[in-house]
C-alpha cells in the first residue's frame, strides 16, 4: 500500500492547483473532514465552499461557477455525486457543456460500514450515459494526482472514482497516463482488465495461474470513458478476457469492454463484479467475499474460459 492516503492526495493537489490558478474553486457537501479538504479553507477563503448536505445544489453551483469562468473541483461520496444529483450533473454540467471535475469517493464496497445507502455499484453506469464525459477510476496516489492535473486543464465534464484511504503502489513519476491504460503484468494466454481495488486481486490471480503455466496479462484500464478500444481489441485477439471491477457487472467496466469486443472482435469474456445486488454494512474483506470480488473468483473464471 502507498504511504499517503488518497484523500490527502486530493486535498494537496487541489491546493497546489488553486495556488497557481485563481479560477480553481473547491466544493464540498459537508465532507471536508472526510476528504481532508478542511485544510483548504484558510488558503482558498471564498474559493472554498461547503454547501452542506445538498448535493444537487453543489452540482448546480459548480455549473454556475463554470459559466463565469471558474474551474470547480466537486467532491462528495460517490452515490451522492451521481445517483442523487444525476439530473443536475446531466443537464447543468453535461448538457450545458460546462467544465467541472467531480470526485466521487468510497465507491462500491469501500463504503464499508456506511452500508447500502452509501455503497454505489451503479455510479459508473449512470455517468457513462452522459455524452462526452471522461470517467477515470484511480488506484494509486501518483496516478490520482496526475489525472487531477490533466482534468484541470481539460474541457468538459470529468468524473473520478477513488477510495479515500491508502491506495496501491503501482506507479512512479515517470509513468504516462495519456493512453487511458497501463499494462501491469505481461502475458500471452489471456487478459484481465481491472480498475481500483480489483487491481490487487487481478495481480494475485495472475500470479496463481503462472504456477499452472498460464501467463495472464493484467491491465489497469483506468479510463473507462472514452475507453481505449485499441488495447481492448489487442487483448481480444490474444485470447479470453476477464474484467474485474468494484461495481455492478451491468453498465460498468465489463459492459464497456463487452460492447467493444461484441461489435468488433467477439471473444470469450467473463465479468467479475457485483452481480446485480444492493450494498450492505460490513468490513472490506467480508464484503469482497460476499460479492465475489476476489482473486479466487477471477482465477476460476479464467480457468473456465480456457477450457
ZAPAFI-147656 format. One line per 10 residues: number of its first residue (from 0); for each residue y, z, x of N, C-alpha, C, O. Coordinates in pm, whole numbers, plus 50000, padded with zeros to 5 digits. Layout:
REM residues N
NUM> Y:Z:X:Y:Z:X:Y:Z:X:Y:Z:X ~ ...
This chain:
REM residues 307
0> 49880:50000:50084:50000:50000:50000:50125:50000:50087:50126:50050:50199 ~ 50232:49942:50032:50360:49937:50103:50422:50077:50110:50389:50165:50031 ~ 50511:50095:50204:50578:50225:50219:50684:50247:50112:50705:50359:50066 ~ 50749:50139:50071:50862:50151:49979:50821:50116:49836:50748:50019:49814 ~ 50868:50194:49741:50839:50166:49601:50917:50043:49554:51025:50014:49605 ~ 50862:49973:49457:50925:49851:49408:51059:49882:49340:51151:49800:49346 ~ 51070:49996:49277:51198:50032:49214:51307:50053:49320:51423:50019:49297 ~ 51269:50108:49434:51366:50122:49543:51411:49985:49593:51529:49964:49621 ~ 51316:49894:49604:51349:49757:49646:51448:49694:49549:51545:49630:49590 ~ 51423:49712:49421:51512:49654:49320:51653:49712:49333:51750:49637:49343
10> 51664:49843:49335:51796:49907:49341:51871:49869:49469:51990:49838:49465 ~ 51802:49871:49581:51866:49838:49709:51910:49692:49715:52016:49661:49769 ~ 51829:49603:49660:51863:49461:49665:51979:49428:49573:52068:49351:49610 ~ 51980:49484:49454:52093:49462:49362:52221:49516:49424:52326:49452:49414 ~ 52214:49633:49486:52332:49690:49552:52380:49599:49665:52500:49574:49678 ~ 52288:49549:49745:52322:49459:49855:52391:49333:49803:52490:49288:49859 ~ 52339:49277:49698:52398:49156:49639:52535:49185:49578:52627:49105:49588 ~ 52546:49302:49514:52672:49339:49450:52783:49363:49550:52901:49339:49520 ~ 52748:49409:49670:52849:49435:49772:52907:49307:49830:53017:49307:49885 ~ 52833:49197:49819:52881:49070:49873:52924:48972:49765:52985:48869:49794
20> 52892:49002:49640:52926:48915:49528:52981:49000:49414:52906:49073:49349 ~ 53109:48990:49391:53175:49072:49289:53135:49033:49147:53173:49101:49052 ~ 53059:48927:49132:53014:48885:48999:52888:48959:48954:52851:48954:48837 ~ 52820:49028:49047:52695:49095:49013:52721:49217:48926:52805:49301:48956 ~ 52646:49224:48815:52653:49338:48724:52510:49387:48701:52419:49306:48682 ~ 52490:49519:48703:52358:49578:48678:52357:49642:48540:52440:49728:48511 ~ 52263:49602:48456:52249:49657:48322:52119:49736:48311:52014:49691:48356 ~ 52127:49853:48251:52011:49938:48228:52006:49981:48081:52108:49984:48012 ~ 51885:50015:48035:51868:50063:47898:51809:50204:47901:51697:50228:47857 ~ 51888:50297:47955:51852:50438:47963:51732:50463:48055:51656:50558:48034
30> 51716:50377:48156:51604:50393:48250:51653:50393:48395:51579:50356:48486 ~ 51776:50435:48416:51834:50431:48550:51760:50523:48647:51750:50491:48766 ~ 51709:50635:48599:51631:50724:48687:51495:50664:48714:51443:50672:48826 ~ 51435:50604:48612:51302:50545:48626:51300:50431:48726:51201:50411:48796 ~ 51409:50355:48732:51414:50238:48820:51499:50262:48944:51523:50169:49021 ~ 51545:50385:48964:51620:50423:49084:51758:50359:49091:51820:50356:49198 ~ 51806:50306:48978:51938:50241:48980:52052:50338:48953:52169:50299:48956 ~ 52020:50464:48927:52125:50563:48904:52219:50571:49025:52337:50603:49011 ~ 52166:50542:49143:52245:50547:49266:52352:50438:49272:52446:50447:49352 ~ 52339:50335:49188:52432:50223:49194:52566:50253:49128:52667:50189:49158
40> 52568:50350:49040:52687:50374:48958:52811:50405:49042:52920:50356:49013 ~ 52793:50487:49144:52909:50528:49225:52973:50410:49296:53095:50406:49313 ~ 52892:50313:49339:52944:50198:49413:52991:50087:49320:53098:50030:49339 ~ 52910:50056:49219:52942:49944:49131:53047:49977:49026:53117:49889:48976 ~ 53058:50105:48993:53156:50152:48892:53140:50075:48762:53034:50081:48699 ~ 53243:50002:48720:53237:49934:48590:53137:49818:48589:53108:49762:48483 ~ 53085:49782:48705:52983:49676:48709:52842:49733:48694:52744:49660:48709 ~ 52833:49860:48666:52705:49924:48632:52715:49972:48488:52800:50055:48455 ~ 52627:49921:48402:52638:49950:48259:52504:49999:48206:52404:49927:48212 ~ 52503:50120:48154:52386:50175:48087:52411:50167:47936:52495:50240:47884
50> 52339:50079:47868:52365:50057:47725:52294:50158:47637:52315:50159:47516 ~ 52209:50242:47696:52127:50331:47615:52003:50258:47566:51970:50150:47615 ~ 51935:50318:47468:51809:50260:47419:51842:50151:47317:51813:50164:47198 ~ 51904:50044:47366:51947:49934:47281:51922:49803:47356:52016:49739:47404 ~ 51797:49764:47365:51761:49651:47450:51814:49518:47398:51854:49432:47478 ~ 51817:49500:47267:51872:49375:47212:52019:49362:47250:52065:49254:47287 ~ 52091:49472:47239:52232:49471:47278:52247:49449:47429:52344:49387:47473 ~ 52152:49499:47506:52155:49478:47650:52149:49329:47683:52223:49281:47769 ~ 52061:49257:47615:52049:49113:47637:52172:49039:47587:52219:48944:47651 ~ 52225:49082:47474:52348:49021:47423:52465:49043:47516:52546:48953:47537
60> 52475:49163:47571:52581:49193:47665:52566:49109:47792:52665:49059:47847 ~ 52442:49094:47839:52418:49011:47957:52464:48868:47931:52523:48804:48019 ~ 52438:48817:47811:52481:48681:47777:52633:48670:47777:52688:48572:47827 ~ 52700:48770:47721:52846:48769:47720:52905:48775:47860:53003:48707:47889 ~ 52845:48857:47945:52891:48864:48083:52868:48732:48157:52953:48689:48234 ~ 52753:48669:48131:52724:48541:48195:52824:48434:48153:52867:48353:48235 ~ 52861:48434:48026:52959:48337:47975:53092:48350:48049:53160:48250:48074 ~ 53128:48471:48084:53256:48496:48151:53245:48492:48303:53339:48530:48373 ~ 53131:48445:48355:53120:48420:48499:53047:48524:48580:53032:48507:48701 ~ 52999:48632:48518:52926:48734:48592:52780:48692:48613:52731:48599:48549
70> 52713:48762:48705:52572:48735:48737:52493:48862:48706:52477:48947:48793 ~ 52443:48876:48583:52379:49001:48543:52234:49015:48589:52155:48921:48583 ~ 52202:49137:48635:52065:49180:48656:52033:49281:48546:52103:49381:48530 ~ 51929:49254:48470:51900:49330:48349:51762:49393:48364:51663:49322:48381 ~ 51754:49526:48358:51623:49592:48368:51594:49678:48247:51682:49745:48193 ~ 51469:49675:48206:51411:49775:48117:51259:49761:48128:51211:49670:48196 ~ 51185:49847:48062:51040:49832:48063:51002:49697:48004:51069:49647:47913 ~ 50895:49638:48056:50857:49501:48020:50844:49475:47869:50887:49369:47824 ~ 50786:49566:47789:50776:49535:47645:50911:49529:47575:50928:49457:47477 ~ 51006:49605:47627:51138:49609:47564:51226:49494:47611:51317:49452:47540
80> 51199:49443:47731:51273:49327:47783:51227:49198:47716:51297:49097:47721 ~ 51111:49202:47654:51052:49079:47598:51026:49093:47448:51099:49036:47367 ~ 50923:49168:47411:50885:49181:47270:50999:49233:47184:51027:49176:47078 ~ 51064:49338:47227:51166:49400:47142:51294:49316:47134:51358:49312:47029 ~ 51330:49251:47243:51460:49181:47247:51443:49029:47253:51530:48958:47301 ~ 51329:48980:47202:51298:48839:47224:51398:48744:47159:51431:48641:47218 ~ 51446:48775:47042:51543:48684:46976:51669:48668:47060:51720:48557:47074 ~ 51719:48778:47115:51839:48771:47199:51810:48699:47331:51894:48624:47381 ~ 51692:48723:47388:51654:48652:47510:51646:48502:47484:51700:48423:47561 ~ 51580:48465:47376:51558:48323:47347:51689:48251:47314:51715:48143:47367
90> 51771:48311:47227:51890:48241:47180:52014:48266:47267:52077:48172:47314 ~ 52047:48393:47288:52173:48424:47358:52167:48389:47505:52269:48355:47566 ~ 52049:48397:47564:52035:48364:47705:51972:48227:47726:52032:48140:47788 ~ 51851:48207:47674:51781:48081:47698:51845:47960:47632:51883:47865:47700 ~ 51858:47963:47502:51913:47850:47427:52057:47820:47469:52097:47704:47477 ~ 52133:47925:47496:52273:47909:47536:52288:47871:47683:52399:47850:47731 ~ 52176:47863:47755:52174:47826:47897:52261:47919:47982:52334:47875:48071 ~ 52250:48047:47953:52320:48148:48032:52229:48199:48144:52108:48211:48127 ~ 52291:48229:48257:52215:48283:48369:52201:48434:48356:52297:48505:48326 ~ 52078:48483:48378:52052:48626:48391:51919:48643:48460:51831:48559:48448
100> 51905:48754:48532:51777:48791:48594:51727:48913:48518:51782:49023:48530 ~ 51621:48894:48440:51562:49003:48362:51442:49057:48439:51352:48981:48476 ~ 51441:49187:48462:51330:49251:48533:51260:49343:48435:51317:49440:48386 ~ 51133:49310:48406:51051:49392:48318:50954:49474:48401:50867:49418:48468 ~ 50968:49605:48396:50886:49691:48483:50767:49752:48410:50764:49760:48287 ~ 50670:49795:48490:50545:49858:48445:50472:49775:48340:50449:49823:48229 ~ 50437:49651:48375:50365:49566:48280:50219:49606:48266:50162:49669:48354 ~ 50159:49568:48154:50017:49589:48133:49974:49732:48153:50044:49825:48112 ~ 49858:49751:48216:49801:49885:48230:49880:49975:48323:49856:50096:48326 ~ 49976:49920:48398:50054:50006:48488:50150:50097:48411:50211:50185:48470
110> 50163:50076:48279:50242:50169:48196:50170:50303:48182:50233:50402:48147 ~ 50042:50307:48209:49960:50427:48212:49984:50523:48096:49954:50489:47981 ~ 50039:50641:48123:50047:50748:48023:50153:50723:47915:50160:50798:47818 ~ 50233:50619:47932:50326:50583:47823:50254:50518:47706:50308:50511:47596 ~ 50133:50471:47729:50047:50430:47620:50072:50292:47562:50150:50213:47617 ~ 50006:50265:47452:50002:50132:47393:50137:50073:47356:50157:49953:47369 ~ 50230:50155:47310:50361:50103:47270:50441:50050:47388:50527:49964:47373 ~ 50412:50102:47506:50483:50064:47628:50400:49974:47719:50439:49948:47832 ~ 50287:49926:47670:50190:49855:47753:50185:49707:47714:50106:49669:47629 ~ 50270:49625:47776:50275:49485:47734:50165:49399:47796:50159:49381:47917
120> 50080:49347:47709:49983:49247:47751:50027:49107:47704:49953:49010:47718 ~ 50148:49099:47648:50194:48976:47586:50328:48926:47639:50379:48824:47591 ~ 50386:48994:47736:50523:48961:47777:50533:48823:47842:50628:48749:47816 ~ 50434:48788:47926:50438:48656:47988:50418:48547:47883:50484:48443:47886 ~ 50327:48572:47789:50302:48474:47683:50430:48446:47603:50460:48331:47573 ~ 50503:48550:47570:50629:48533:47499:50730:48455:47582:50790:48359:47535 ~ 50749:48498:47706:50853:48439:47789:50821:48295:47828:50912:48216:47850 ~ 50693:48259:47837:50658:48121:47868:50706:48023:47761:50722:47905:47788 ~ 50728:48072:47639:50774:47983:47532:50924:47958:47535:50974:47877:47457 ~ 50997:48025:47624:51140:47999:47638:51159:47876:47726:51121:47879:47843
130> 51216:47768:47674:51232:47648:47756:51315:47674:47882:51416:47744:47878 ~ 51271:47616:47993:51342:47613:48121:51351:47749:48191:51422:47760:48291 ~ 51284:47849:48142:51285:47980:48208:51198:47974:48335:51105:47894:48343 ~ 51231:48059:48432:51146:48079:48550:51083:48217:48539:51152:48316:48512 ~ 50951:48225:48560:50880:48352:48548:50805:48382:48678:50729:48300:48727 ~ 50829:48502:48732:50759:48549:48850:50685:48678:48818:50731:48758:48735 ~ 50571:48698:48884:50512:48832:48890:50497:48868:49037:50432:48796:49113 ~ 50559:48979:49078:50561:49016:49219:50462:49129:49246:50431:49209:49158 ~ 50414:49133:49370:50315:49234:49409:50353:49309:49535:50299:49416:49562 ~ 50446:49255:49613:50478:49303:49746:50630:49323:49758:50705:49243:49703
140> 50676:49427:49826:50820:49454:49835:50902:49342:49896:51009:49309:49845 ~ 50854:49281:50005:50928:49171:50068:50938:49053:49973:51043:48990:49962 ~ 50828:49024:49906:50826:48917:49806:50928:48945:49695:51003:48856:49655 ~ 50931:49067:49646:51023:49105:49538:51168:49086:49582:51249:49027:49510 ~ 51200:49136:49701:51337:49125:49750:51380:48979:49764:51490:48942:49724 ~ 51293:48898:49823:51328:48758:49843:51345:48684:49711:51435:48601:49697 ~ 51260:48714:49614:51270:48644:49486:51388:48694:49404:51444:48617:49325 ~ 51428:48818:49420:51553:48865:49357:51672:48787:49413:51761:48748:49338 ~ 51673:48765:49543:51783:48691:49605:51783:48544:49562:51888:48487:49537 ~ 51665:48485:49555:51654:48346:49508:51702:48337:49363:51774:48244:49326
150> 51662:48433:49282:51700:48433:49141:51851:48450:49123:51909:48393:49030 ~ 51912:48526:49209:52056:48549:49202:52136:48419:49215:52237:48402:49147 ~ 52091:48330:49300:52166:48206:49324:52115:48090:49240:52170:47980:49246 ~ 52010:48113:49162:51958:48006:49076:52043:47996:48949:52129:48081:48923 ~ 52018:47893:48873:52083:47880:48743:51980:47902:48633:51860:47886:48655 ~ 52028:47939:48516:51938:47960:48405:51878:48099:48404:51924:48189:48474 ~ 51774:48115:48323:51715:48245:48296:51593:48268:48383:51511:48179:48403 ~ 51581:48391:48436:51468:48430:48520:51408:48559:48465:51481:48652:48430 ~ 51276:48563:48458:51205:48686:48422:51113:48725:48537:51031:48645:48582 ~ 51129:48850:48586:51045:48901:48695:50967:49021:48644:51024:49117:48591
160> 50837:49014:48662:50745:49119:48617:50705:49201:48740:50661:49145:48840 ~ 50721:49334:48733:50691:49416:48850:50648:49557:48811:50688:49608:48706 ~ 50567:49618:48896:50543:49761:48884:50665:49835:48939:50750:49774:49003 ~ 50673:49966:48913:50784:50046:48966:50745:50120:49094:50830:50148:49178 ~ 50618:50152:49108:50575:50233:49221:50542:50144:49341:50590:50031:49349 ~ 50461:50195:49433:50434:50121:49556:50351:49996:49529:50251:50000:49456 ~ 50393:49885:49589:50319:49761:49577:50223:49744:49693:50205:49835:49774 ~ 50163:49627:49699:50073:49593:49808:50151:49551:49932:50269:49515:49921 ~ 50088:49554:50047:50146:49498:50169:50076:49365:50195:49962:49361:50243 ~ 50145:49256:50164:50086:49123:50173:50165:49030:50264:50107:48940:50325
170> 50295:49050:50275:50382:48950:50337:50473:49012:50442:50488:49134:50450 ~ 50534:48922:50523:50636:48966:50616:50762:48881:50596:50763:48790:50513 ~ 50863:48910:50672:50994:48847:50651:50994:48697:50677:51085:48626:50635 ~ 50893:48648:50746:50888:48504:50776:50826:48423:50663:50833:48300:50666 ~ 50766:48488:50566:50696:48414:50461:50794:48345:50366:50899:48398:50332 ~ 50754:48225:50327:50835:48140:50239:50771:48138:50100:50651:48119:50086 ~ 50853:48158:49998:50803:48165:49861:50852:48049:49774:50844:48055:49651 ~ 50901:47945:49837:50962:47836:49762:50863:47752:49682:50902:47687:49585 ~ 50735:47752:49721:50637:47669:49651:50577:47737:49528:50508:47673:49450 ~ 50603:47866:49511:50553:47935:49393:50413:47992:49408:50357:48044:49312
180> 50356:47984:49527:50225:48042:49551:50212:48074:49700:50287:48021:49783 ~ 50116:48161:49732:50080:48188:49871:49929:48201:49880:49868:48274:49802 ~ 49869:48132:49975:49726:48144:50000:49701:48270:50082:49750:48282:50195 ~ 49625:48363:50026:49599:48491:50092:49466:48493:50165:49446:48570:50259 ~ 49375:48406:50122:49243:48400:50186:49189:48259:50171:49190:48203:50061 ~ 49144:48202:50279:49089:48066:50275:48945:48070:50222:48874:48168:50239 ~ 48906:47959:50158:48769:47948:50108:48737:47805:50071:48828:47722:50058 ~ 48610:47776:50054:48567:47638:50026:48480:47625:49902:48449:47514:49861 ~ 48439:47737:49842:48343:47731:49731:48404:47749:49593:48352:47696:49495 ~ 48510:47822:49584:48576:47848:49455:48712:47911:49483:48744:47944:49597
190> 48793:47927:49377:48928:47981:49391:48953:48091:49289:48914:48080:49173 ~ 49018:48196:49334:49073:48297:49244:49224:48285:49249:49285:48299:49356 ~ 49286:48260:49134:49431:48270:49120:49460:48407:49061:49409:48441:48954 ~ 49542:48485:49129:49571:48620:49082:49719:48650:49095:49791:48584:49170 ~ 49763:48750:49021:49901:48798:49030:49904:48950:49022:49811:49012:48972 ~ 50013:49008:49074:50037:49151:49058:49925:49238:49110:49870:49214:49217 ~ 49890:49341:49032:49789:49437:49077:49650:49375:49087:49562:49434:49150 ~ 49630:49259:49029:49498:49195:49033:49471:49124:49165:49359:49081:49191 ~ 49571:49112:49248:49550:49051:49380:49455:49136:49462:49365:49082:49528 ~ 49472:49265:49461:49384:49355:49536:49240:49340:49489:49149:49336:49571
200> 49219:49333:49357:49085:49316:49302:49026:49181:49343:48907:49171:49374 ~ 49109:49079:49343:49063:48945:49382:49017:48941:49527:48915:48881:49559 ~ 49094:49004:49614:49058:49007:49756:48928:49085:49779:48846:49046:49862 ~ 48910:49193:49705:48786:49270:49717:48666:49188:49670:48560:49192:49731 ~ 48685:49114:49561:48577:49030:49509:48538:48923:49611:48420:48897:49633 ~ 48639:48860:49671:48612:48756:49770:48538:48812:49891:48450:48746:49946 ~ 48573:48932:49930:48505:48995:50044:48358:49024:50012:48270:49003:50096 ~ 48333:49071:49890:48194:49098:49849:48111:48970:49850:47997:48969:49896 ~ 48169:48862:49800:48094:48737:49788:48070:48670:49924:47976:48592:49939 ~ 48155:48700:50020:48134:48643:50154:48002:48692:50213:47938:48621:50290
210> 47962:48813:50176:47834:48867:50223:47716:48787:50168:47606:48791:50223 ~ 47741:48714:50059:47638:48629:49999:47660:48482:50034:47607:48392:49970 ~ 47740:48460:50139:47767:48325:50189:47842:48238:50086:47824:48116:50083 ~ 47923:48302:50005:48015:48229:49916:48156:48256:49967:48198:48371:49979 ~ 48228:48150:49995:48359:48163:50057:48467:48127:49954:48482:48011:49916 ~ 48540:48230:49910:48630:48219:49797:48775:48217:49844:48818:48304:49920 ~ 48848:48119:49799:48990:48110:49825:49065:48202:49727:49039:48199:49607 ~ 49158:48282:49779:49240:48370:49693:49386:48329:49706:49440:48323:49817 ~ 49449:48300:49594:49587:48254:49593:49672:48341:49501:49637:48362:49384 ~ 49781:48390:49554:49882:48460:49474:49967:48353:49406:50054:48293:49469
220> 49942:48330:49277:50016:48228:49202:50130:48298:49128:50132:48306:49006 ~ 50225:48347:49207:50327:48439:49157:50432:48374:49068:50495:48442:48987 ~ 50453:48242:49083:50547:48175:48992:50466:48115:48877:50403:48010:48891 ~ 50468:48185:48767:50387:48147:48652:50450:48032:48575:50380:47954:48511 ~ 50581:48023:48580:50652:47909:48520:50780:47884:48600:50855:47978:48625 ~ 50808:47760:48641:50717:47645:48637:50605:47662:48738:50630:47693:48855 ~ 50482:47641:48694:50366:47658:48781:50353:47538:48874:50383:47425:48837 ~ 50308:47564:48995:50285:47458:49091:50154:47386:49054:50045:47434:49086 ~ 50164:47273:48988:50046:47201:48941:49962:47147:49056:49840:47138:49045 ~ 50027:47113:49166:49955:47054:49279:49850:47148:49334:49737:47106:49360
230> 49884:47277:49352:49787:47370:49408:49676:47399:49309:49561:47420:49349 ~ 49707:47400:49180:49604:47421:49078:49502:47307:49079:49382:47330:49072 ~ 49551:47184:49089:49461:47069:49089:49382:47058:49219:49267:47014:49217 ~ 49442:47097:49331:49367:47100:49457:49250:47197:49446:49139:47168:49493 ~ 49275:47312:49385:49169:47411:49367:49061:47359:49273:48942:47380:49297 ~ 49103:47292:49166:49007:47239:49069:48914:47137:49134:48795:47134:49105 ~ 48968:47055:49222:48886:46953:49289:48789:47015:49390:48690:46953:49427 ~ 48819:47137:49434:48732:47204:49529:48613:47270:49460:48503:47272:49514 ~ 48637:47325:49337:48527:47394:49270:48576:47482:49156:48690:47467:49111 ~ 48492:47575:49109:48527:47661:48996:48651:47747:49023:48687:47773:49138
240> 48714:47790:48914:48836:47871:48922:48819:47996:48836:48769:47990:48723 ~ 48862:48109:48890:48877:48232:48813:49023:48274:48821:49082:48274:48929 ~ 49082:48309:48707:49217:48365:48707:49207:48514:48678:49122:48557:48600 ~ 49295:48592:48741:49290:48738:48726:49431:48789:48704:49519:48772:48788 ~ 49453:48852:48589:49588:48896:48553:49584:49026:48473:49488:49053:48401 ~ 49687:49104:48487:49707:49229:48415:49784:49195:48287:49899:49237:48269 ~ 49719:49119:48198:49785:49060:48081:49676:49012:47988:49561:48996:48029 ~ 49710:48989:47864:49618:48926:47772:49573:48791:47828:49653:48718:47886 ~ 49444:48757:47812:49398:48626:47858:49461:48513:47775:49455:48396:47814 ~ 49521:48548:47662:49589:48449:47578:49735:48437:47623:49810:48535:47617
250> 49775:48320:47668:49916:48292:47691:49972:48324:47828:50090:48298:47853 ~ 49893:48380:47917:49946:48419:48047:49905:48324:48159:49900:48203:48141 ~ 49877:48381:48275:49839:48305:48393:49718:48215:48366:49720:48096:48397 ~ 49613:48274:48308:49491:48198:48282:49513:48082:48188:49459:47973:48210 ~ 49592:48104:48085:49623:47995:47991:49698:47883:48061:49670:47765:48038 ~ 49794:47919:48145:49875:47818:48215:49787:47733:48307:49802:47611:48312 ~ 49696:47798:48381:49606:47725:48470:49512:47637:48388:49487:47522:48424 ~ 49459:47689:48278:49368:47613:48193:49436:47491:48132:49374:47386:48118 ~ 49561:47505:48096:49636:47392:48039:49646:47278:48140:49628:47161:48105 ~ 49674:47313:48264:49687:47210:48368:49553:47143:48396:49544:47020:48401
260> 49448:47223:48415:49318:47165:48452:49259:47085:48336:49201:46979:48359 ~ 49272:47133:48213:49211:47062:48100:49274:46926:48078:49207:46833:48032 ~ 49401:46912:48111:49470:46784:48092:49449:46688:48209:49446:46566:48189 ~ 49433:46742:48330:49433:46655:48448:49302:46653:48527:49268:46551:48586 ~ 49227:46765:48528:49103:46769:48606:49017:46884:48553:49017:46993:48610 ~ 48944:46861:48444:48861:46967:48385:48763:47026:48487:48699:46953:48563 ~ 48752:47157:48486:48670:47229:48584:48618:47356:48519:48677:47404:48422 ~ 48509:47410:48571:48462:47540:48523:48568:47645:48552:48617:47655:48665 ~ 48603:47725:48450:48712:47821:48466:48683:47945:48382:48634:47935:48269 ~ 48712:48060:48437:48697:48188:48367:48824:48269:48381:48876:48286:48491
270> 48875:48319:48268:48996:48401:48268:48959:48549:48265:48894:48596:48171 ~ 49000:48622:48369:48982:48767:48372:49115:48831:48337:49217:48806:48401 ~ 49112:48913:48234:49233:48980:48188:49198:49064:48067:49080:49091:48041 ~ 49298:49105:47994:49277:49185:47873:49229:49092:47763:49293:48991:47734 ~ 49116:49126:47702:49051:49037:47606:49103:49062:47464:49031:49116:47379 ~ 49229:49022:47439:49288:49028:47305:49283:49168:47245:49235:49188:47133 ~ 49334:49265:47322:49331:49406:47280:49470:49467:47291:49559:49414:47358 ~ 49488:49580:47223:49610:49659:47237:49594:49757:47354:49484:49780:47403 ~ 49707:49814:47398:49705:49913:47505:49668:50051:47455:49651:50073:47335 ~ 49655:50144:47550:49622:50283:47517:49667:50373:47631:49701:50326:47740
280> 49666:50504:47606:49702:50602:47707:49587:50616:47808:49470:50616:47770 ~ 49623:50628:47937:49521:50651:48038:49574:50631:48178:49681:50571:48196 ~ 49502:50679:48275:49538:50657:48415:49494:50517:48457:49407:50456:48393 ~ 49554:50467:48563:49537:50328:48601:49391:50290:48627:49345:50188:48576 ~ 49318:50370:48704:49179:50335:48736:49094:50330:48610:49010:50241:48595 ~ 49115:50424:48519:49041:50426:48393:49072:50301:48310:48981:50237:48258 ~ 49200:50267:48300:49240:50152:48219:49187:50021:48277:49147:49931:48202 ~ 49187:50009:48408:49133:49888:48470:48985:49870:48437:48939:49758:48414 ~ 48911:49979:48434:48770:49972:48397:48753:49936:48249:48671:49851:48214 ~ 48830:50000:48164:48820:49977:48020:48847:49831:47984:48779:49773:47900
290> 48947:49772:48049:48987:49635:48016:48923:49530:48107:48952:49411:48095 ~ 48837:49573:48196:48767:49477:48282:48853:49413:48387:48829:49298:48425 ~ 48952:49485:48437:49043:49432:48539:48996:49479:48677:49066:49552:48746 ~ 48877:49436:48715:48814:49490:48834:48756:49380:48922:48733:49268:48878 ~ 48734:49416:49047:48670:49324:49142:48530:49289:49096:48486:49175:49112 ~ 48458:49386:49038:48322:49358:48990:48322:49253:48880:48235:49166:48877 ~ 48418:49261:48791:48426:49163:48681:48458:49023:48737:48404:48923:48688 ~ 48543:49018:48836:48576:48889:48899:48454:48834:48972:48424:48715:48962 ~ 48384:48921:49045:48264:48880:49119:48159:48822:49024:48101:48717:49051 ~ 48134:48892:48914:48036:48847:48815:48074:48710:48758:47989:48623:48740
300> 48203:48693:48729:48249:48566:48673:48228:48450:48770:48187:48341:48730 ~ 48256:48474:48898:48238:48370:48998:48090:48333:49016:48057:48216:49031 ~ 48004:48432:49016:47862:48405:49029:47810:48323:48912:47728:48233:48929 ~ 47857:48355:48793:47815:48281:48673:47865:48136:48678:47793:48043:48639 ~ 47988:48117:48727:48043:47982:48735:47972:47898:48840:47970:47775:48831 ~ 47914:47963:48940:47847:47891:49048:47704:47849:49012:47641:47774:49086 ~ 47651:47897:48899:47514:47864:48861:47499:47716:48830:47390:47670:48796
